[in-house]
Amino acid sequence: ITDEIAQNRLSSTWIPGIFLGVATFLLHLVLSRLVSLQRSQIGLLKAFGYGRGLVSLHYLKLAGATVFLGVALGTGAGLFLGEGLTELYLDYYRFPALPLVFSPEVVGAGVGLSIAVAGLGAAGAVARALKLPPAEAIRPERPSSFRPGVLERTRLRLLLPPAGRMILRSIARRGWKSVLSALGIACAVGLLVLGGFFMDTLDYMLRVQFQDVQRDNVTVYFNQPESAAVQQDLRHLPGVLHAEPFRTVPARLRFEHRSRRTEVTGLDAGGDLYQLLDRRLRRVGLPAAGLLLSRKLADVLQVGAGDRVTVEVLEGERPVRRLEVAGVVDDLVGIFAYMDRAALNRILREDAAASGARLKIDVRQSEQLYDTLKRMPAVAGTIFREAALDSFKQILDRSLRVSMLSNVVFACVIAFGVVYNGARVALSERDELASLRVLGFTRREVAAILLGEQAVLLLLAIPSGFALGAWVSWLLSTQLDTEMYRVPLVLTESNFAFSSVVVIAAALVSGIIVARRSSRLDLVAVLKTRE
């Protein structure tokens, strides 16, 4: 539960941080353009005696209206998703009760953070409104001063068509706005890569743990350590093809001043139903004497191969031994120590005792075997791998479906907002588009020039988004390296492909909307010169 809370703390920090950062940029972009379009009205208001405070308050109210609408929708959605998450935890952890607590402090923190982000996004636009003197604001905005750029100084201009040169010039002239637009789209891609990382990692962990490590069908636990006779009886139960006993004892491992309480598991050296693997999923053999430690346990104790640790057994006669660490294994769940079962029995002064057994069975007789095991007084409990795996997958499907849907929605909103706002602002700023129509450019060619800039930024942003998503995924995998479980870094080609397709689809939808608006340009109205 502590590890789950730590994971939620990380995900509830990074994902909203990315989303709020893009929201700040979009709000700044919209309000800056609004101030630029309304500069003459601002000048008139100041000329008639309206002070800077009232003019600034007007635009801050506009940003505030957006914030309060978002807060209302976000609070409702948060409560709905929070209720679903508490129900999921109620089923998974088997809590007797887990009510959803509506915390005014949490809602207040969300509202305060949203207001702060909106204020940050509106600050630049408001500052521009404050700096405009009335006489200057009433006059039309001075045209930008252009000079030859990199494109004009190289032979690249000879290789590009006129539309391509116009697109690259526009990107270069917008400077930081182009960089921030690409960064916003990259954040959308990175968000999807992060969501895909969690799904691919869980699939990898389930495959390794339940196919490569645990290769049995049924795990049987005894009420107390049993002799070889009971182990032999298991081999003759209906449907059992092969059985491998194991012995587990609670123990405290010490090295210098560091210690950790865990389990020592004794396995048969020639066993095949439970395998110990290294990082490359290669099998690690049991030593005749000594211990194999989970890599995480070795890191906690700060020991390596050749070191000797003190093992204090916490049951029976509680023997204490100093054993050599023969190596480490890279298990993904828990922290354990492993050794040869015969060597563990000698330490415990037992004769081939076992705490349970792993069974390979004929699945067609699983129900008959289950009924038989229930009637055996020596059996404390059983775990059927397929049933446990199905239950685990059902809970994962419920949680991952909501998580992945949220990531897709957030990424689509970010990509749509960045591309739409960029193209919409470019459409409002570029009166020369109407001039191109008059000179004979078709609507399709004008739309290609308008949207080509966003397409170039999109192509530049996708690889950057891959890198951003991979970096955040690596960062989370290092933070989620706990004693309960280890999350490996698993990034697949399908994850990158899915992220690209979703962002490109969202950008296409926004581009189509803007292209339809550009096709309805009023040539006469746009070409009129301001007096």
N, C-alpha and C positions, 0 to 999 in steps of 0.2 A: 504493500500500500504506500509505503514511503517512497519507493522508486516510482510508482505511478504518479504520485503528487509531484515529484521532481520533474518527470516528463511533461506533465501538464503545465508546470510553471515555465518550462522552456518554450513549449509550443504556444502558450498564451502570451509570450513576450515577442517572439520573432515574427509570427504571422501578422498580428495587429500592427507591429512596428513597420513592416513593409507596406501594409495597406495604408496606414496613416501618413507615411512619407509620400506616397504617390498622391494621396488626397490633398496634401499640402501643396504640391506642385500644381495639380489641376486647378485648385481654387485660386492660386496666385496667377495662373495663366488666364483664367476667365476674367478675374477682376482687373488685371492689368489691361486686357483688351477693352474691357468696359470703360475704364477710365480714359483710355486713348480715344474711344469713339465719342465719349461724352465730355471732352475737354472744353468745348464751347459752352455747354450748359454749366459746367463748373465755373468757368470764367464769369458768366452772367450772374450766377448765384453770389459769387464773391463781390462782384461789382454792386449788387443790390444790398450788400451789408451782411450776408451770411458769413460767419466766421469759419476758420479752419476746423474747429471742433465739430460744428454741425455738419459740415461736408464730410468729414471723416466718419462721423457717427452714422451717416446714411449708408456708407459702404460696409461699415462694420455690422449694421443691422442686416444687410443683405447676406453677409457671411453667416451671421447668427441664425437667420431663418433656415439656411441650409443645414446648419448644425443641429438645431432643435428638431427638424424633421428627421434627420438621420438618427438622432438620439432616441426619438420615439420608436422608430422602426427597429433600431438595434437593440433597445431594451426588451421589446416584445420578442424578437427573434432569440435573444440571449436566454430569456426565461424558458422559451420553448425548447431550445437545444439543451439547456441545463437540466430540465426535467427528464429529457430522454437519456442524458448521460447518467443521472442518478439512478434511473431504472436499470440501466445497463450494469452499473456497479452493484446494484442490489442483487441482480441475478448472478453476476460473476463471482463476487466475494461472499455470497450467501449471508448478507447482513439480515438480521431480523427486521430492521427498519432503517430507512435512509431517506428522511424527508428533505425536500428542496428548501433551503433557507434563503429567503430574499433579504440580502444584505444591503441596506441603504448606503453603507460605506463603499461597497464595490461599485454600485450604480453611480454614486457621486464621483468616484475616481474616474469612471469611464466618461461621464459627462464633462468633468473638469479637463481631462486629457483631450477630449474632442474640441472643447472650446479653445484650449491652448493651441492646438494644431490649426484650427480655423484662424485664430488671431495671427499666427505665424505666417500662414498663407496670404492673409489679407494685408499684412504689414507693408509689403513692398508697394502694393497698389495704392494703399492709403497714403503712403509717403509721397508718391507721385502726384496725388490729388492735392496734397498740402503745398507742394513746391510751386504749383502753377500760379503766377501772378495773373490778375484778371485780364490785363491788356494782352498778355501773351497767350492766355488760354483761349480768348475769343478768336484769335487768328488761326487759320489752318496750320496743322502741324508741319514743321519744316521737313522737306524731303530728306531722306537719308543720303549721306555722301558716300559714294562707292569709289573704289579704287581697284586696280588690277590685282587679282588674287593668284593663288597657286595654279588654278586651272588655266588662267590666261598666260602664265609664264612658262608653261610646259606644252609639249606637243600633244598632251592628252585631249585638248580641245579639238584637235583635228580628227580624233578617232570617235568622238561622240556626236550624235545628231543634235540639232538645236534644242530639242526637248530635254535631252540628257544634260546638256550644259546648263540649262535653266534650273533644273532640279538640283544639281550639285552647287551652283551658285547660291541658291536659296538656303540650302543646308549650311553652307559656310557662313553666310551673312547672319543667320540666326544664332550662331555660336552656341552659347550655353543652353539656350532653349532646345536646340537640337540634341545636345548631350543629355539633358534631363528627360526629354521625350524618349530617347533610346533607353535610358536607365529605367524609366517607368515600365516600358514594355519588357525589359530584361527582368524586372521584379516579378511581373506576371508569369514569365517562363520559369523563373526560379521557384516560385510558389508551387507550380505544378510539378516540377522536378522533385521538390521536397516531399509532396504528397505521394508521388510514385515511389520515392525511396523507402518510405515506411511500408508500403504494400510489398515491394520486392524483397525488402529485408525480412519481413515476417514470413513470406513464402520460403525464403532461403532457410530461415531458422527452423521452420516446421519440417522442411525436407531433410535437413541435416540431422535434427534431433530424432525424428520418427522413422527415418529410413536408413541413415548411415550409422547413427549411434545406437539407438534402441531398435533392434531388428526382431524383437519378439512380438507375439500377438497378445499375450496375457502375462501380467506380473502378479504373482501370488505372494502375500505377506502372511507369515505365521504369527500366532499369538506369543510364542516364545521360541528361542532357538531350538530347532529340531535336529534329530539325528539323521544319519544316512538312510535309515529305514523309511522314514516319511518321504524323503526325497525320492526314493525308489518307487514309492506308491504313486507319486505324481506322474511318473513316466508311463504308468499303466492306466491312466484315466482316459475316458473316451475322447478321441480326437487329438490327443497329445502326440506330436511327432518327435519332439526333442525337448529336453528340459535341462536348464543350467542353474544350479543353486548359487546363492550369493550370501554373504554375511556382512551385516552393517552394525557398527557400534558407535555410540556418541563418544567424542573425544575432544580434548583440548590440545592444540598444537602450539608449542612455544619455541621461539627462537630469540635469544637475548631477552630484551624487555618487551617484545611483541608477542601477542598470542591471539588465537581465534578459536572459538568453539565451532565444531563442524562434525561431520561423520567420516569415519574410515570405512571404506567399502572393500570387502574382500571378494575378488573374482577368480574364476578358474583360468589358469594361464592359457589353456587351449580353447577357451570359450569363443563363441561366434555370435551370440545373441545380444551382447552389449560390447561395443567396440570403443576404445579410446583413440582419439584422433589428434593430429597436430593441425597447424594452421592451413596446410595444404590438403587436409582431409586424408592424410596417410595414417595408417594404423600404427599405434605405438604399443609395443609389447610390454607385458608386465615383467618387472624384474623378479628374480627368485627371492631377493631380500631387498628391503627398502621401500620407499614410497614414490608414487607419482602424484603430483599436486596439480590442481587446477591452476592455470596461469594467473588468474586473479588472486587466488590464495597465496601463491608464491610471491606476487607483488605486495600483498598486504604484509606478509611476514618478512619480505625482502630477503628471500633465500633463492638459491639456484642449485643446479646439479652439483653434488658433492658435499653440500652443507648437511649438517646433522641437526635434526629438530627433536625436541622432547615431545613424546606422545603420551598424554595422560588419559587412559580409558576411563569413562564415567559410568560404567556399569560392572556388575559382578564383583570380582576381587580388585578392580581398579588398578591394574598393573601400570607401571610407568616405564617406558623404554625410550632410548635414544636411537633413532633410525635415520639412515642416510636418505637424502632426496636423490632419487635416481634420474628424475627428469620432470618435465611439465607437459600437460595436455591442454588443448584449447577447447574445453567444453563451453557451451553457450549459456548454460543455466546453472546457477548455484556455485558454491565453492566446496570442493570435496577433496579427499585424499584416497588414493587407491593403492592396493597392494595384493599380492598373491593370497588367495583364501587359505591355503595350507599354512603359510607363514603367519597369518592373522590368528588362525586356530591355535597355533603353537604358543603365541603370546598370551592368548586367553585360556590356555590349558584345556582346550576342548578337542573332541574327537570328531572332525569333519562336520561340525554343526553349521546350520544355515538359518538365516533370518527369513528367507523366502526363496523363490525360484522364478525364473523367466521361462516361458513356455512358447514353443512354436507349435501351432495347432492347425488342424484342418477346419477352416472357417465354417464349413457346412455343418459341423457338429458343435459349434460354439454355444448354442443354447443348452444342449445336453450337458456340456462341460460346466457351464455356469450353474446349472441346477445341482450338479454333483458337488461342486466346490462349496456351495452354500450349505450343504449338509455335513461338511467335514468340520469337526470341532477344532481342529488344529489351525484352520485358516481364519485369519483375522480380517482379511479383505482382499479384493482383487481389482485389478485395473485392466479392462479390455481396451487395447490401443485404439481400435477403430471407433469405439464409443466415445472415448476421451477426446480423440482428435476431432470427431464430428461436433461434439459439444463446444470445443474450443473454437472451431471454425465458424460455428453459428454466431458466437459472441463477437468474433473478429469481423465477420461480415456485417453485423449490425453496426459496429463502431466505425469500421473503415468505410462503409457505404456513406454514412453521414459526413465523415471527415473528407473523403475524396470529393463528394458533391460540393461541400463548402469550398474546397480549394479550387474546383473548376469554376464555381460561380464567382468567387473573388477574382480569379485570374481573368475571367471574361470581362468582368466589370472594369478592371484595371486596363486591360488591352483596349477595350471598346472606348473607355473614357479618354485615354491618351491619344489614340488615333483619331477619334472623332473631334476632340477639342483642337488637336493640331491642325487637322484638315479644315475645320470650321474657321479657325482663326486665320489660316492662310487664305481661305476664300474671302473673308471680310477685308483682309489687308491688301490683296493683290487686285487692284483695279485693272492691271494690264491683261487679265484674263479676258475681259470684255474686248479689249483692243485686239487680242489675238483672234477672237471670233470675227471681228470686223475685217481683219486682214485675211480671213479665209480658213482659219483653223476650224476643224469640225468639233462638235461637242465631245466626241470620244477623245480627240487629241487634247482638248483643254482639260478634260477629266483626268487623262493620263499624266499631264504635267502637274495637276493639283495633287493627285494621289501618289505620284511617283516618289515625291519626297518622303511620304510616310512609308512607302514600300522599301525604300533604301534604309530608312531608320529601322524598320522591322527586321530586315535581313542582317543589319549590324547588331541588333539587340538580341537575336535568338542565340548566337554563340555566347554572348556575354551572359545571357540568362542561364545557359547551361553551366557556365563557370560559377555563377553566383549560387545556383541551386546545389551544385556539387560541393562548394565550400561550406554552405550552411549545413548540408547533410553530413559532411565530415565533422563539422563542429558538434552537431547533435550526437553523432555516434561516439565521440570522445566523452561527452557529458553523460551519456547513458550507459557508460561502462561501469556497472554497479555489481555488487556481490550477488544480487538476485538474478540478473541476466546481463549478457553482453550483446550490444547491437552492432553487428559488423556493417561496414560500408559496402552496400550493394547498389550499383547504378547500372541499369541495363539500357540497351539500345531502344527497346520498346518504350521505356519511360521517356527518353528524349524525343522520340518520334511523336508520342501522344501529346507531350507538352507543346511541341511545335505546331501540330495540327490544330489544337484547341485555340492557341493564340492567333494563328493565321486566320482561322474561321471567324473569330471575334473581330479581327481587324478588317476582314472582307465585308462583314455586315455593316460596320461603321463607315467604311469607304463607299459602299453602295449608296448609303443614305446621303452622304455628302455629295457624291457624284450626281445624284438626282437633283440636288439643290443647285449645283453648278450649271446644269442643263437649262435652268429657268432664269439665267441671268438676263436682266433688263439692260440691253446694250446702251440705249439712249440715256437712261438714268445714271448708269455707272460711269459713262464717259463725260458727263457734265462736269465742268470745272467749277470748283467751289469759289464763291465770291468772297 
